[in-house]
């Protein structure tokens, strides 16, 4: 069966996800995770990609990435290929690291509801996967996502942005009050999720994020088609 054509256009925003080959781990330790983020930063520098959200899970990753130029395929080819080479060299192994093609689902980013849905889906992954240990564990304690960086005090890497994330949630700018409000919002959702309180609306929206070929309204679907 022929591969489906990648949708590429200037200013596109995608939910990108890829799993390890045979669902095996793509990170063996924190050094691998740091190497992955360093490689992602290099890929953004080469391609102009802008990352709005990410999370690194044991055997897969999620990105919300914007491509100012229509170059998703070239940028992702370099990124995944380079990380695979570095991983194999570090661990003295060979062969495929990732399972087939990465998913790249176009997002109707001009509509804040769709953009915020994908951001929340990515940032809440550790809570959904029950990776927060202890009753008092916070989502911000999971260090391998963009969430603690975007709500913290440290300067962000050049390739990571947060203003559009906050704006999609109706929050102005990116100052301390905005960061605190976003942090309170996500921590509340993470606590509810750990207690098994997930609304039918959230389940339906996230099912679309996981299984759909686009994330947006009917007009966006027609335009992409």
N, C-alpha and C positions, 0 to 999 in steps of 0.2 A: 504494500500500500504506500502511495506517495505521501511524503511529509506535507503537513499543512503549511501554507505560506505564512511567514511572520508578518505581522502588521507593524510597519514602521512609518513614523511621520515626525516632523519637527515638533517638539513640545509634548510628545507623548509621555504618559505616566503608566507604569506597569506594576502589577503585583508579580514578582518573580520568585519562583520556588524551585528547588532541586533537591532530590534525595541522593543518598549514597548508593553505590552499586550494590544490588541485593539487599538494600535497606541497611547496609552496614554503616558504622560510624564514619563521619568525614572529619571528625576532630578527636584525636586521641588524648590531648591534654590542652592546657591553657596556652602553651606555646603555639600550638596549631591554630587556636582561635585568634591569637594576636597576629599570626602570619596571614590568616585569612583576611582580617581587617586591613592589614597593611597592603595586601595585594588589591583589595577592593579600593583603597585610597589611590593606589597607582592607576588602577583601571579608570577611575573617575578623572584623574589628571590627564590621562591619554585621550579619553573619549568625551569629556565634558559632562559625564553623568552627574546627576545630583541625587543623593539618597535622602529620603524623608523619614524612613523607618527601616529597621532591620532587627532580626533576632537570629541567634545561632543556637540551634537545637542539636542534640547529639548526632543524629543521622540526616539532618536536612537544615536548610536555611530559608529564610524569607527576606525579601527586600521590597520596599516601595521606592521605585527608582524613576526619575524623570530624565528624558533624553532630549536636550535642546536641539540636537541634530538627529536625523533619522538613521542612527547607527547602532541600534540595539544589538544586532547580530554580531558585528565586528567587535564591539566592546565586550560582550559576554563571551565570545570565543576566546579573546585574549585573557579575560579574567579567570574563567574556569580552567582553561588550559594551563595557565601559569601557576595557579594554585595547585593543580594536580601534579605538575612537575616538581614544585617545591615540596609538597607533601611526600611524594615518592622518594625524592632525594633525601629528605630528612629521616624517613623511616626505612630507607633502603629496601623499597618494594617497587613493583612495576605494575602496569596495567591501568584499567579504568578506575577512577575514584567515584564518579557520579553515575547515576542510573539513567541512561538515555538522555533525551533532551530536557532542558529546563523548561518549566512552564513560564510563559510571559503573557499575562492577561491584561489587556488594555483597561484602564480605569477612566471613567468620566470625572476627571479631577476638578473641572470647573464647578461641579456640584459638590459642595462641602459634605453632604451626607454620605456620598459614596467614598470620598477621600477619607473621611473620619472613620467609616466602617472598616476600611482596609487597615488604617493605622491601628485601630483598637484590636483588630484580629491579630495583627503581628505582635503588638506589645503584650497582649494577654496570653500569648502562647505558653509561657512557663506556668501560668496559673491553670490553664486548661489541661496541661500535661502533668499536673500535680508535682511540679518540681520545686515548689516553695515549701521548705521543711519547717515545722514548728508552728504553733498557733499564732505567734506574733510575727512570723516572717512576712516581709513586705515584697511587693513586686519589684521595688527598687533595689532589693537585695540581690536580685539576679543580675549579674554584671554584664552579660553577653547580649544585650539589646541596646537599641538607641535610647530607650526610655530614661534610664538613670542619667545619661549624658545630657539629654534635652531638658531635663528638669533640674540639673545640678548647676553649680557655680562655675565649673571649669569651662574654658573656651572650647568650642566644638572643633573637631577636625574640619578642614576646609571643605571636604566633600559632603559633610552632613549638615542638613538644615532643619530648622524647627518652626520657623515663622508660619509656613503654610499649614503645618500640622495644627498649631494653635488656632490659626484663623478658621480652619475647617470645623473646629469645636466652638467657634464663636468667641474666642479669646483674643484680646488686642495685643499686638506687639509680642515681645518675648522677654519682658522684664521679670523681676522676682515674684510679683503678685500673679502674673499670668502663669509662670512655672508652678507656683504653689497650687493654683486652682486646677491646673491640668493634673498635677500629682495627686491631689485629693480625689479627683474624679476617677482616675484609673485605679487607685488603691481601693476605693469603695467597690468598684466593679470586680476587682480581683478577690476581695473578701467575699462578696456575694457568690462568685463563681466557686470558690473553695467550699462554700456551704451548700452547693448544688442548686443555687438560685440563678438559673439562666432562662431568660424569657423566650417565648416562642418566636418573638420578633427577631431576637438576636440569633437564635438557631437558624431561622430562615435566611437571614442576611449572610451569616457565615457559611451556610451551605452553598450559597451563590459564589462566595469568595473561593471556596474549595473546588467547586465543580464546574463553574461557568466558563465560557470562553471570552466573556467581556463582563465588566462591572459598571453598570450604568442604566439609563433609561432607554425607552424604545427609540427615541430620536438618535441617541448615541449609537445604539445597535445598528440602525439603518445607515448611519454615516460610516461606521466602521466597515459594514458589509459593502 
